[in-house]
Amino acid sequence: MDKYITSFENCSIWQLSKAGLLSLSKFVVNENYKHHKILTDNTQKKREEVMAVYREEIQYFSKSNIFVAKNRQNEIIGTIRIMEWNRNDELPITKIFGIKELDDISPANSNAHIWHVGRFAVRSDLGNHGIQLFRILMMYAIMPIMQYEKGIMFAECDSKLFRIVNQLGFRAIALNEGIQYLGSDTIPMYSTRDGMLEFLERNMNLLLDKKENVKDNLPHLISTFMNRLRA
């Protein structure tokens, strides 16, 4: 059973159970096609992509946390998955792009805690609410990473999302020009704790009703959030 976390005006946030992984996989693949206006009658290809995503999420499930947003009809409208790398498992960024030496890519002294963020998708018909949902889900992804001064996040995102991420105060650095993956131009990227700080400061009010200066009280705010998550 999915674990309820909190509610917002137009959605609720849940931590996904293993039973929900197939629904997650279908949502991610379908929304990628919708966002990029790719029409296809090749149902076999989409089915294969769904099952590829599903198998990967089964593999990672015990080591990751998947957050989903649901509407009042209990439908998934947004997803994101975070996972701290154990330095043994092959991450998607290696499998898809062949990028192997993540420690070497990381800026000096920022590679003590390497995280992977994936399966980010928001339903394409949400309009402006989709941007707010993007911010909420991304905050759920980065807050665990922000616990560590040397935290760093690797991810793959489509080229449009990469531009949006940077416009919203997230200093994301592309590792190469990207490839076609799940119906879109997908770019491998990373961001350090310092690179995520401005985004966190702008959006902390979405998660916690706090008035104090975020930078001066960051450890306390992160601790408060993580305790709520574990409750």
N, C-alpha and C positions, 0 to 999 in steps of 0.2 A: 504494500500500500504506500502511495506517495505521502511524504511528510509535509504537512502544512506549515508554512513559515510566517507569512503575513499577507495583508490585503492592502490594496490601493483602491482608488476610486473606480477604476475600470478593469482591474484584474487582481488576481491573487498569485502569490509566489509559492512554489512547492519544490521540495527536493524529490527528484524522480526515483521511483523504485525500479528494480530490475524488470518487473513485469511491464513497465512502460517503455522499454527500449525500442521495441518494434514501432510503436506509435511515434516516438521521437525520430527514428530513422526515416519514416515516411514523411514526416513534417519537414525535416531538413532538406530532403531531396526535392520534394514538391515545391517548397518555397524558393529554393535556388532557381528552379526553372521559371517560376512565376515572376520573380524579381527581375530576371533578365529576358523576360518576354520570349522565351524559347518554347515554341510549339512543336510537339513531337507526337507521332502516333506509335513510336517505338516503345510499347509498353514493356517489352522484354528487357530493353536497355535500362529503363527506369527501375524495373523490378530488381535487376542485377545490382544497380547502384544502391538501392535501399538495403539489400541483403549485405552488401559490402560494408556499408555504414553500420548496420546492425551487428555484424560479426566483430567489427572493431570495437564497438561500444561494449559488447559482452566481454571482450578481452580486457578492457580497461576498467570495467565497472567497479571492482573491489578496491581500486586505487584512486578513484575519482569521485567528484561530486557533480551531479547534473541538476541544474536549476531550470524549471519551466514556469512560464507565466500562463495562466488559464483565464478565460473569460467566464462570465456568469453562466454560460451553458456547459462549463467544464471542458471546453475545447482548448487545446494547446495553441497559444498565439505567439509564443516566444521561447527560445531555448538557449542555453549556454552550458558548457562543461569545463571544469577545471581539474587539473591533475598535477601534483608535484612529481617531477621525474625522479625515478629511483636509479637512474644511470645504467640500467640494464635493459629495460624495455625499449623497443624501437618506436619512436614517436612518429606521428604522421609527417612531421616536417622532414624527417629523414626518409621515410618510406616513399613519400610523394616527390620530394625535391632532391633527395640525395644529399642533404645537408647533414653532416655527421658530427663534426667537432664543435658542439654547442659551447663547451667551455672556452674554446679558443675564440669563438665569435664574440662572446660576452666581453664588455669593457672590463678593464682591470678591476679586480676586487668586487665584481658584481655577480659572480657565478656560483655563490655558495648555495643558493636555493633557486633551482631552475624549475619553472612551471610551464605547463602547456595549457592553452585555452583553445577550445574547439567547439564545433557544433553550434556556432552562433547563428541564429536565424530568428527573424521577426516577421509575422504575417504581413503580406504585401498590401493589404487593404486598410491598414490602420491609420493612414494619414499622419498628422502631427503627433498623435498618440504613439505612433511607432518610434519616433525619436525619443520620447520620454521612456518608453519601454527599453529601448536600446541602452539608455543611460543607467536604468535600474539594473538590468541584467549584467552590464559591464561592471558596475560597482560590486555586485555579488561575486564576480570573477576576480577582481583585483584586490579586494579587501584581505583575503588570506595571504596574498603575496606581499602586501604592504606591512605585514607583521615583521618582515625581515629586511634589515638595512641593505643586504646584498641580494635581495630578491630580483628576479628577472623573468619576464614572460615571453614565451615564443608562441606564435600562432600563425594560422593561414587565413587570409580573408580576401574577399573579392576586391577588385581595384576601386570600385565605387565606395565600398565601406572603408577602405584604407584612407581615402581622402576625407571622408566624414570624421573618422576617428581623430585625425590630426586637426581638423577644424574645431573639434570639441575640446581641445586642450590636452590631447593624448599624444605625446611625442613618440610616434611609432617609426621605426627605421626598417625599410625594405632590405631584404637580403639579396634579391635579384628581381628580374622583371616579371616573373611568374609564369604560370602555365594554365591551360584549360583544365578545369577540374569541377565536376558536378555542375556543368552548364555555365561556368563563368570564368573570367580571367582571375586567377587566384594567386596572391602574392604572399610569400613567406616573410614574416616580420618579427621584430622583437621590440620590447620596451623595458627599460630599467625602472626601478622604484622611483627614482627622481623624475623619470619621464612620465610616470603615471600620476605624480603628485598634484599637478594642476587640475587634471580631470577629477581627481578625488575631492579636492577642495571645492570645486564648482558644484559637485553633486552630492556631498555628504548629507545635505538636508533632505534628500530623497529617502535616505535610510534611517537617519536619526534626527530627532528634533533637538538639535544642538545649536546654540547661539555663539559659543566660544570660538576663538580663533582655531581653525583646523590644524594649521601647522604646529602651533604651540602645544596643542593637546592631542596630537595624533596617536600616541600610544594608548591613551585612555579611550579615545573614540574607537579605535580598532578593537581594543579589548571588549568594550561594550557590545560592539556588533558581533564579534565572534562568540561571546557568551550567549547572546540571543539566538545565534545560529545553532548552537549546541543544545539549547534548552529542549 
